[in-house]
Amino acid sequence: MNPGMVLAMALAGCAGRAAAGRSAAGRGPGPGQAAGAAASPAPDLSATHAAQPAPAVTGPAASSQVSAIVNGMTLPDKVGQLLVPTVPGRTAADGGASLVRRYHVGGVIYFGSNIGDAAQVAALSAGLQQAARSQPPHLPLLIGTDQEGGIVSRLAGVTTIFPGQMAAGATRDPALVRAQDQATGTAMRVLGINLDYAPVADVNVDPANPVIGIRSFGAHPTLVSAMTAAAVDGFHQAGEATVAKHFPGHGDTDVDSHTGLPVIHHTLRQWWRIDAPPFQAAIRAGVDEIMIGHIKVPALDDSGLPASLSPAIVTGLLRGRLGYQGVVVTDSLQMAGVLQGHTPAQVAVQAVQAGCDQLLMPGDPGVAYHALLRAIRHGQIGQARLDAAVARIVSLKLARGLASEPAVSPSAAADAASTSQQRSLAQQLANRSITVVANDPESAGGVRHEEDRYLPLRSKRVYVVGPAAAGLTAALRPELAAAGGRIVASPAQADVIVAATRDAVSDAAQRRLVRGLVASGQPVVVLATGLPYDLGLFPGMRAGGASYSGSDVSLSAAAAVLTRRLSPVGRLPVAVPAAAGGPAFAYGTGLSY
């Protein structure tokens, strides 16, 4: 799709003529200001989003305690604080403890291979912390994971999983986001995970984006900003450190930085209007860390460097223009977007030179560690640059109370990691997210009956098909039974076919299936259980809606809405383009009944 059309749909009515620029220096609004506000009405957000946030801890505390700790550290101690590697296995004895001790690392990140059950995760965290505290500089670790909700939930099966950020965006309620992330942060702290690599602050204006999509709150910077600030505050209410990602904005690209180097073609004015506001909101909310993406933005730096290696973007723009003084962390250093044309050792050194404080997931921590030692000893990285990075990291650990925190209890973790209150909150958010975008009148004998529409499905015989069919069928069966309808075993028996798609925009087989059903003349209702962009693919559907998630709570909510036990109240947080070009459904669309 034409990039201009995508931007126009996502930001309908945004004022201001785009002006190209080659450098961010001296241009755009000052720190804390969002330039180029949209001329169209801002998203309707709950008034509760104006509640007072938790105290911010952004920036190194100018305290004698931090200075004393940093001054008392050896060079290897300091270099180790910059490293955030993965760890092997599910116990500290599997290699994680020895890794922590060998390189004096400042943090670690968990993935699915580290996750079993709540007690196991808590024991792993306790063991790694013991290894860190048992040797100089006796500092606790920042233990993190990607717990965004939805499709990126490393703790699935251990904690309550919420539907995801785009589902949250559809609710238009920052108070729900704040409550969700307070609950998530509370559960993570019980497991000894004190940092969440969330929220995603990217504005997803490209429907073809292969890596952000439903991980974003939406396509309007005002909405994404409000939700990002609420998420940061919610985590802080639980004592959890947060990371806003992926600066300077990964929302308008069709390239995945895991496999290539995306180029964002926004002009400087577009960047200030679209991409900057959510990060400015995060900074005002006191976000603990900002993750730098492996993306090129020529309007911000025309050197060809990815943002993660760019002094102009990290130091000049993020620190200088936006005034951010907290911890800056790279995205994974194992991603193709940063390794193109660079060795792992060069990447480690250049990232720190650019202004990054933490190196996330170096492929070989030893290579990064020794490369930094050599660079500092040879004067390629100044002592002041190193000390500033370490001071920020130490300050964050002290501000979040990690230095005085007792070891987590594996026995207590099992009962506290997922509670009935958290599950109820997840269901509440899912209920509020379900969005209906189309609902045609039924017809008989060639006459359309406006009062009788295809939704709700009460008293109808329904056949469910698609990738999410099993889960939706299980959720629909009791709802239909209570409404006088039933599930049937074949399309021929059905009054209505429900196609439960999942990212059909990138799956030709799904598109053929649903288009064939539509062409058959039977009434088809499409429920997009992943990307809502699926709803623009099938112009002959009789009704359509989005759950943004295939989780149990989302499918349960969708079933309740499809049968009108619940009225739909969600609204599209993105614009949905039509397959043939042009708009299919506008940003903010949401029908009720």
TORNUPA-274889 format. One line per 3 residues: number of its first residue (from 1); for each residue x, y, z of C-alpha. Coordinates in nm, 2 decimals. Example, Ala and Ser with C-alpha at 12.3 -4.5 7.8 and 13.67 -1.06 7.14 Angstrom:
1> 1.23:-0.45:0.78; 1.37:-0.11:0.71
//
This chain:
1> 0.00:0.00:0.00; 0.11:0.36:-0.07; 0.29:0.49:0.24
4> 0.10:0.82:0.21; -0.23:0.64:0.21; -0.13:0.44:0.52
7> -0.04:0.75:0.71; -0.35:0.93:0.60; -0.57:0.65:0.72
10> -0.40:0.61:1.05; -0.38:0.98:1.13; -0.69:1.11:0.95
13> -0.68:1.49:0.96; -0.33:1.53:1.11; -0.23:1.89:1.05
16> 0.09:2.01:0.92; 0.28:1.97:0.60; 0.57:1.72:0.62
19> 0.91:1.88:0.59; 1.22:1.68:0.52; 1.52:1.71:0.75
22> 1.86:1.55:0.77; 1.93:1.60:1.14; 1.73:1.61:1.46
25> 1.96:1.86:1.61; 1.80:2.20:1.67; 1.47:2.10:1.52
28> 1.13:2.01:1.65; 0.97:2.07:1.99; 1.17:2.08:2.31
31> 1.17:1.80:2.57; 0.83:1.70:2.69; 0.65:1.86:2.40
34> 0.46:1.67:2.12; 0.47:1.86:1.80; 0.21:1.86:1.53
37> -0.09:1.74:1.73; -0.36:1.58:1.52; -0.63:1.81:1.39
40> -0.89:1.54:1.41; -1.05:1.48:1.74; -0.83:1.30:1.99
43> -0.92:0.94:2.08; -1.20:0.93:2.34; -1.01:0.82:2.65
46> -1.14:0.75:2.99; -1.11:1.05:3.23; -0.93:0.82:3.47
49> -0.62:0.84:3.27; -0.54:1.18:3.43; -0.48:1.01:3.77
52> -0.15:1.10:3.94; 0.13:0.86:3.83; 0.37:0.69:4.07
55> 0.69:0.88:4.15; 0.93:0.87:3.86; 1.29:0.74:3.91
58> 1.42:0.83:3.56; 1.78:0.94:3.56; 2.08:0.87:3.78
61> 2.03:0.99:4.14; 2.28:1.25:4.22; 2.36:1.08:4.55
64> 2.67:1.01:4.74; 2.56:0.65:4.77; 2.56:0.59:4.39
67> 2.89:0.77:4.36; 3.05:0.57:4.63; 2.93:0.24:4.47
70> 3.05:0.34:4.13; 3.39:0.47:4.26; 3.44:0.15:4.45
73> 3.40:-0.08:4.15; 3.68:-0.22:3.94; 3.69:-0.19:3.56
76> 3.56:-0.55:3.51; 3.28:-0.48:3.76; 3.17:-0.17:3.57
79> 3.19:-0.34:3.23; 2.99:-0.63:3.36; 2.70:-0.41:3.47
82> 2.64:-0.31:3.11; 2.57:-0.67:3.00; 2.23:-0.83:3.00
85> 2.27:-1.18:2.86; 2.03:-1.48:2.83; 2.09:-1.76:3.08
88> 2.07:-2.13:3.01; 1.83:-2.38:3.17; 1.58:-2.36:3.45
91> 1.81:-2.36:3.75; 2.09:-2.13:3.85; 2.32:-2.43:3.85
94> 2.25:-2.49:3.48; 2.51:-2.23:3.39; 2.34:-1.90:3.48
97> 2.51:-1.85:3.82; 2.86:-1.91:3.67; 2.78:-1.67:3.39
100> 2.68:-1.40:3.64; 3.00:-1.45:3.84; 3.24:-1.48:3.54
103> 3.13:-1.15:3.38; 2.99:-0.96:3.68; 2.68:-0.90:3.47
106> 2.43:-0.64:3.57; 2.12:-0.82:3.45; 1.97:-1.12:3.27
109> 1.67:-1.18:3.05; 1.44:-1.49:3.06; 1.29:-1.67:2.76
112> 1.05:-1.96:2.74; 1.34:-2.21:2.79; 1.38:-2.07:3.14
115> 1.02:-2.10:3.23; 0.85:-2.40:3.40; 0.62:-2.32:3.68
118> 0.60:-2.04:3.94; 0.81:-2.20:4.21; 1.08:-2.30:3.96
121> 1.11:-1.94:3.82; 1.13:-1.79:4.16; 1.40:-2.04:4.26
124> 1.60:-1.96:3.94; 1.57:-1.58:4.02; 1.68:-1.64:4.38
127> 1.98:-1.85:4.27; 2.10:-1.59:4.02; 2.06:-1.31:4.27
130> 2.26:-1.50:4.52; 2.54:-1.54:4.27; 2.54:-1.17:4.19
133> 2.54:-1.06:4.56; 2.80:-1.30:4.67; 3.09:-1.12:4.49
136> 3.19:-0.76:4.44; 3.02:-0.52:4.37; 2.75:-0.71:4.56
139> 2.47:-0.55:4.35; 2.14:-0.72:4.27; 2.06:-0.81:3.91
142> 1.80:-0.66:3.70; 1.60:-0.97:3.59; 1.38:-0.91:3.30
145> 1.16:-1.07:3.04; 0.92:-0.97:2.76; 0.58:-0.98:2.92
148> 0.38:-0.75:2.69; 0.06:-0.96:2.71; -0.10:-1.12:2.40
151> 0.14:-1.29:2.16; 0.45:-1.19:2.35; 0.41:-1.34:2.69
154> 0.71:-1.53:2.81; 0.53:-1.63:3.13; 0.24:-1.80:2.97
157> 0.12:-2.08:3.19; 0.27:-1.92:3.50; 0.10:-1.58:3.53
160> -0.23:-1.45:3.40; -0.20:-1.35:3.04; -0.38:-1.04:2.92
163> -0.51:-1.01:2.57; -0.24:-0.77:2.44; -0.18:-0.41:2.37
166> -0.40:-0.36:2.07; -0.69:-0.52:2.25; -0.62:-0.27:2.53
169> -0.62:0.01:2.28; -0.96:-0.09:2.16; -1.11:-0.03:2.51
172> -0.99:0.33:2.51; -0.95:0.30:2.88; -0.61:0.39:3.03
175> -0.74:0.29:3.38; -0.78:-0.07:3.26; -0.43:-0.07:3.12
178> -0.29:0.07:3.45; -0.47:-0.20:3.65; -0.36:-0.47:3.40
181> 0.00:-0.38:3.43; -0.01:-0.33:3.80; -0.14:-0.69:3.82
184> 0.13:-0.81:3.57; 0.40:-0.63:3.76; 0.29:-0.77:4.10
187> 0.30:-1.13:3.96; 0.64:-1.07:3.81; 0.79:-0.94:4.13
190> 0.67:-1.26:4.31; 0.87:-1.45:4.06; 1.18:-1.24:4.12
193> 1.15:-1.07:3.78; 1.19:-0.70:3.85; 1.19:-0.55:3.50
196> 0.94:-0.59:3.22; 1.05:-0.51:2.86; 0.72:-0.34:2.81
199> 0.52:-0.14:2.70; 0.56:-0.12:2.33; 0.54:0.25:2.25
202> 0.54:0.21:1.87; 0.26:0.37:1.67; 0.16:0.09:1.42
205> 0.07:0.29:1.11; 0.17:0.03:0.86; -0.08:-0.26:0.83
208> 0.20:-0.47:0.67; 0.43:-0.43:0.98; 0.56:-0.79:1.04
211> 0.69:-0.75:1.39; 0.48:-0.49:1.58; 0.11:-0.52:1.47
214> -0.11:-0.61:1.76; 0.18:-0.56:2.00; 0.10:-0.18:1.96
217> -0.18:0.00:2.13; -0.28:0.14:1.79; -0.22:0.38:1.51
220> -0.29:0.72:1.67; -0.01:0.88:1.87; -0.26:1.03:2.12
223> -0.40:0.69:2.20; -0.06:0.52:2.21; 0.08:0.80:2.43
226> -0.21:0.78:2.69; -0.19:0.40:2.71; 0.19:0.39:2.73
229> 0.19:0.64:3.02; -0.08:0.43:3.20; 0.12:0.11:3.15
232> 0.44:0.27:3.29; 0.24:0.39:3.59; 0.07:0.05:3.65
235> 0.41:-0.13:3.65; 0.54:0.13:3.89; 0.25:0.08:4.13
238> 0.37:-0.28:4.16; 0.74:-0.17:4.20; 0.83:-0.31:3.86
241> 1.08:-0.14:3.64; 0.96:-0.07:3.28; 1.11:-0.04:2.93
244> 0.95:0.16:2.66; 1.04:0.03:2.31; 1.15:0.05:2.03
247> 1.29:0.41:2.00; 1.28:0.60:1.77; 0.97:0.41:1.66
250> 0.92:0.07:1.48; 0.56:0.12:1.37; 0.59:0.22:1.00
253> 0.79:-0.06:0.83; 0.73:-0.38:0.65; 1.07:-0.52:0.75
256> 1.14:-0.72:1.07; 1.46:-0.61:1.24; 1.51:-0.96:1.36
259> 1.59:-1.06:1.00; 1.69:-0.73:0.83; 1.75:-0.36:0.88
262> 1.42:-0.16:0.85; 1.43:0.19:0.71; 1.17:0.44:0.85
265> 1.10:0.70:0.58; 0.92:0.95:0.80; 1.02:1.31:0.75
268> 1.14:1.49:1.06; 0.80:1.66:1.11; 0.62:1.32:1.07
271> 0.86:1.17:1.33; 0.78:1.44:1.58; 0.41:1.41:1.51
274> 0.37:1.03:1.50; 0.66:0.85:1.66; 0.79:1.08:1.93
277> 0.48:1.15:2.15; 0.45:0.80:2.31; 0.82:0.81:2.41
280> 0.77:1.16:2.55; 0.47:1.04:2.74; 0.68:0.75:2.88
283> 0.95:0.99:2.98; 0.71:1.21:3.16; 0.57:0.91:3.34
286> 0.91:0.82:3.47; 0.99:0.52:3.25; 1.30:0.34:3.38
289> 1.46:0.23:3.05; 1.41:0.30:2.68; 1.50:0.04:2.43
292> 1.67:0.15:2.11; 1.56:-0.04:1.80; 1.78:-0.16:1.52
295> 1.62:0.07:1.26; 1.74:0.34:1.02; 1.57:0.67:1.02
298> 1.74:0.89:0.76; 1.56:1.21:0.87; 1.71:1.16:1.22
301> 2.06:1.04:1.11; 2.16:1.01:0.75; 2.49:0.83:0.83
304> 2.33:0.49:0.75; 2.38:0.36:1.11; 2.10:0.18:1.29
307> 1.95:0.39:1.57; 2.12:0.16:1.83; 2.46:0.26:1.70
310> 2.38:0.62:1.63; 2.52:0.90:1.86; 2.29:1.15:1.68
313> 1.98:0.95:1.78; 2.08:0.81:2.13; 2.28:1.10:2.27
316> 2.17:1.39:2.05; 1.80:1.32:2.01; 1.69:1.10:2.30
319> 1.91:1.25:2.57; 1.96:1.60:2.42; 1.63:1.70:2.26
322> 1.39:1.47:2.46; 1.58:1.52:2.78; 1.58:1.16:2.88
325> 1.83:1.07:3.15; 1.74:0.72:3.24; 1.89:0.39:3.13
328> 1.91:0.32:2.75; 1.92:-0.04:2.65; 1.98:-0.19:2.30
331> 1.74:-0.43:2.14; 1.88:-0.78:2.12; 2.24:-0.77:1.98
334> 2.17:-1.11:1.81; 1.93:-0.95:1.56; 2.03:-0.91:1.19
337> 1.93:-0.54:1.19; 2.24:-0.45:1.39; 2.49:-0.72:1.28
340> 2.47:-0.62:0.91; 2.82:-0.50:0.83; 2.94:-0.52:1.19
343> 3.11:-0.79:1.40; 2.96:-0.86:1.75; 3.26:-0.70:1.91
346> 3.22:-0.38:1.70; 2.85:-0.37:1.78; 2.91:-0.38:2.15
349> 3.17:-0.10:2.14; 2.97:0.12:1.90; 2.65:0.09:2.10
352> 2.82:0.22:2.42; 2.99:0.49:2.22; 2.65:0.60:2.08
355> 2.52:0.64:2.44; 2.36:0.30:2.52; 2.40:0.19:2.88
358> 2.30:-0.18:2.86; 2.38:-0.43:2.59; 2.09:-0.68:2.56
361> 2.15:-1.04:2.46; 2.50:-1.03:2.32; 2.54:-1.35:2.13
364> 2.86:-1.43:2.32; 2.88:-1.23:2.65; 3.25:-1.30:2.67
367> 3.31:-1.13:2.33; 3.12:-0.82:2.43; 3.28:-0.81:2.77
370> 3.64:-0.83:2.64; 3.57:-0.59:2.35; 3.45:-0.33:2.60
373> 3.75:-0.38:2.82; 3.99:-0.33:2.53; 3.80:-0.02:2.41
376> 3.81:0.14:2.75; 4.18:0.06:2.80; 4.26:0.20:2.46
379> 4.06:0.51:2.50; 3.79:0.43:2.25; 3.53:0.46:2.53
382> 3.60:0.73:2.79; 3.59:0.66:3.16; 3.33:0.93:3.21
385> 3.10:0.76:2.95; 3.14:0.43:3.13; 3.08:0.57:3.47
388> 2.77:0.76:3.36; 2.62:0.43:3.22; 2.70:0.24:3.54
391> 2.56:0.52:3.76; 2.23:0.51:3.58; 2.21:0.13:3.62
394> 2.30:0.14:3.99; 2.06:0.43:4.05; 1.78:0.23:3.89
397> 1.85:-0.07:4.11; 1.85:0.14:4.43; 1.54:0.34:4.33
400> 1.34:0.02:4.27; 1.45:-0.11:4.61; 1.64:-0.41:4.48
403> 1.95:-0.36:4.70; 1.74:-0.42:5.02; 1.49:-0.67:4.88
406> 1.49:-1.01:5.04; 1.51:-1.32:4.82; 1.19:-1.43:4.66
409> 1.01:-1.74:4.81; 0.95:-2.03:4.56; 0.68:-2.17:4.79
412> 0.49:-1.84:4.80; 0.52:-1.78:4.43; 0.29:-2.07:4.33
415> -0.02:-1.91:4.49; 0.05:-1.54:4.40; 0.17:-1.56:4.04
418> -0.18:-1.59:3.90; -0.48:-1.50:4.11; -0.86:-1.50:4.06
421> -0.86:-1.12:4.07; -0.60:-1.11:3.79; -0.80:-1.35:3.58
424> -1.12:-1.15:3.64; -0.94:-0.83:3.53; -0.81:-1.00:3.21
427> -1.17:-1.10:3.13; -1.29:-0.75:3.20; -1.04:-0.60:2.96
430> -1.13:-0.87:2.69; -1.50:-0.79:2.73; -1.44:-0.42:2.67
433> -1.21:-0.48:2.37; -1.44:-0.67:2.13; -1.51:-0.45:1.83
436> -1.79:-0.49:1.57; -1.72:-0.31:1.25; -2.00:-0.44:1.02
439> -2.34:-0.59:1.07; -2.56:-0.60:0.75; -2.94:-0.64:0.76
442> -3.07:-0.99:0.69; -3.26:-1.04:0.37; -3.54:-1.27:0.25
445> -3.69:-1.29:-0.09; -3.47:-1.01:-0.20; -3.59:-0.78:0.07
448> -3.35:-0.64:0.34; -3.50:-0.63:0.69; -3.32:-0.34:0.87
451> -3.45:-0.46:1.21; -3.30:-0.81:1.16; -2.92:-0.81:1.13
454> -2.68:-1.10:1.12; -2.56:-1.02:1.47; -2.63:-1.12:1.73
457> -2.64:-1.49:1.65; -2.93:-1.57:1.88; -3.14:-1.87:1.78
460> -2.92:-1.94:1.48; -2.74:-2.26:1.36; -2.37:-2.17:1.34
463> -2.08:-2.34:1.18; -1.73:-2.21:1.29; -1.42:-2.24:1.07
466> -1.07:-2.10:1.07; -0.75:-2.12:1.28; -0.93:-2.02:1.60
469> -1.23:-2.24:1.53; -1.17:-2.49:1.81; -1.14:-2.22:2.09
472> -1.43:-2.01:1.95; -1.66:-2.32:1.91; -1.60:-2.42:2.27
475> -1.68:-2.06:2.39; -1.98:-2.02:2.16; -2.15:-2.35:2.23
478> -2.29:-2.27:2.58; -2.37:-1.91:2.48; -2.57:-2.02:2.17
481> -2.75:-2.29:2.37; -2.86:-2.02:2.62; -2.98:-1.80:2.33
484> -3.17:-2.07:2.15; -2.91:-2.15:1.89; -2.66:-2.43:1.84
487> -2.33:-2.52:1.68; -2.36:-2.74:1.37; -2.11:-2.98:1.21
490> -2.11:-2.85:0.85; -2.17:-2.54:0.64; -2.47:-2.70:0.48
493> -2.65:-2.72:0.81; -2.57:-2.36:0.91; -2.77:-2.04:0.90
496> -2.45:-1.84:0.95; -2.08:-1.93:0.91; -1.83:-1.77:1.15
499> -1.48:-1.75:1.01; -1.24:-1.71:1.30; -0.93:-1.58:1.12
502> -0.58:-1.53:1.26; -0.36:-1.29:1.05; -0.52:-1.39:0.72
505> -0.34:-1.08:0.57; -0.03:-1.30:0.56; -0.19:-1.64:0.49
508> -0.31:-1.71:0.14; -0.48:-2.03:0.25; -0.70:-1.85:0.50
511> -0.80:-1.59:0.24; -0.89:-1.85:-0.01; -1.10:-2.04:0.25
514> -1.30:-1.74:0.36; -1.34:-1.59:0.01; -1.47:-1.93:-0.11
517> -1.73:-1.93:0.17; -1.84:-1.57:0.09; -1.87:-1.66:-0.28
520> -2.09:-1.96:-0.20; -2.36:-1.72:-0.10; -2.40:-1.83:0.26
523> -2.39:-1.56:0.52; -2.03:-1.52:0.66; -1.94:-1.34:0.98
526> -1.56:-1.28:1.02; -1.40:-1.26:1.36; -1.04:-1.14:1.34
529> -0.86:-1.31:1.64; -0.52:-1.16:1.55; -0.46:-0.86:1.33
532> -0.78:-0.66:1.27; -0.66:-0.59:0.92; -0.82:-0.92:0.82
535> -1.15:-0.74:0.82; -1.07:-0.55:0.51; -1.00:-0.86:0.30
538> -1.36:-0.99:0.26; -1.60:-0.72:0.13; -1.88:-0.98:0.09
541> -1.89:-1.07:0.46; -2.23:-0.99:0.63; -2.08:-0.89:0.96
544> -1.73:-0.86:1.11; -1.55:-0.79:1.43; -1.22:-0.82:1.61
547> -1.10:-0.97:1.93; -0.73:-0.89:1.86; -0.64:-1.21:2.05
550> -0.71:-1.58:2.05; -0.67:-1.62:2.42; -0.94:-1.79:2.62
553> -1.06:-1.47:2.77; -1.08:-1.30:2.44; -1.27:-1.59:2.27
556> -1.50:-1.60:2.57; -1.57:-1.23:2.53; -1.62:-1.26:2.16
559> -1.87:-1.55:2.21; -2.07:-1.34:2.46; -2.08:-1.04:2.22
562> -2.17:-1.25:1.91; -2.47:-1.38:2.11; -2.55:-1.04:2.27
565> -2.50:-1.15:2.63; -2.26:-0.86:2.62; -2.30:-0.55:2.40
568> -1.99:-0.46:2.19; -1.82:-0.15:2.31; -1.47:-0.17:2.16
571> -1.35:0.06:1.88; -1.08:0.01:1.62; -0.75:0.15:1.74
574> -0.62:0.13:1.38; -0.76:0.21:1.03; -0.83:-0.11:0.83
577> -0.75:-0.08:0.45; -0.95:-0.26:0.19; -0.79:-0.54:-0.01
580> -0.86:-0.35:-0.33; -0.72:-0.02:-0.20; -0.86:0.27:0.00
583> -1.02:0.24:0.34; -1.25:-0.04:0.45; -1.31:0.07:0.81
586> -1.20:0.40:0.97; -1.00:0.44:1.29; -1.25:0.45:1.57
589> -1.52:0.24:1.41; -1.72:0.04:1.66; -2.09:-0.07:1.63
592> -2.31:-0.17:1.92; -2.64:-0.36:1.96
//
